[in-house]
Amino acid sequence: MIHISGSGADEHIELS
């Protein structure tokens, strides 16, 4: 599962 949260320079991607 790929989850992307945040916006602009504060975004991060979680792989699980």
N, CA and C atoms as a LAMMPS dump frame, in Angstrom:
ITEM: TIMESTEP
0
ITEM: NUMBER OF ATOMS
48
ITEM: BOX BOUNDS ff ff ff
-5.0000000000000000e+02 5.0000000000000000e+02
-5.0000000000000000e+02 5.0000000000000000e+02
-5.0000000000000000e+02 5.0000000000000000e+02
ITEM: ATOMS id mol type element x y z
1 1 1 N 0.849 -1.192 0
2 1 2 C 0 0 0
3 1 3 C 0.883 1.239 0
4 2 1 N 0.491 2.216 -0.796
5 2 2 C 1.23 3.476 -0.837
6 2 3 C 0.328 4.584 -0.308
7 3 1 N 0.804 5.295 0.678
8 3 2 C 0.024 6.391 1.253
9 3 3 C 0.847 7.673 1.197
10 4 1 N 0.271 8.7 0.574
11 4 2 C 0.951 9.986 0.471
12 4 3 C 0.151 11.026 1.25
13 5 1 N 0.816 11.733 2.141
14 5 2 C 0.133 12.752 2.913
15 5 3 C 0.994 14.006 3.008
16 6 1 N 0.375 15.118 3.394
17 6 2 C 1.083 16.376 3.456
18 6 3 C 0.983 17.111 2.137
19 7 1 N 1.61 18.267 2.053
20 7 2 C 1.571 19.041 0.821
21 7 3 C 2.839 19.881 0.702
22 8 1 N 3.19 20.242 -0.509
23 8 2 C 4.378 21.058 -0.726
24 8 3 C 5.637 20.342 -0.293
25 9 1 N 6.486 21.023 0.452
26 9 2 C 7.77 20.458 0.861
27 9 3 C 7.623 19.562 2.088
28 10 1 N 6.402 19.465 2.619
29 10 2 C 6.183 18.711 3.847
30 10 3 C 5.555 17.342 3.586
31 11 1 N 5.389 17.02 2.295
32 11 2 C 4.744 15.749 1.98
33 11 3 C 5.673 14.578 2.215
34 12 1 N 5.099 13.419 2.521
35 12 2 C 5.905 12.224 2.729
36 12 3 C 5.156 11.016 2.198
37 13 1 N 5.896 9.984 1.83
38 13 2 C 5.322 8.775 1.262
39 13 3 C 5.605 7.592 2.18
40 14 1 N 4.554 6.83 2.471
41 14 2 C 4.723 5.643 3.307
42 14 3 C 4.474 4.393 2.482
43 15 1 N 5.392 3.444 2.559
44 15 2 C 5.233 2.169 1.876
45 15 3 C 5.043 1.084 2.915
46 16 1 N 3.946 0.345 2.81
47 16 2 C 3.692 -0.703 3.795
48 16 3 C 2.921 -1.854 3.177
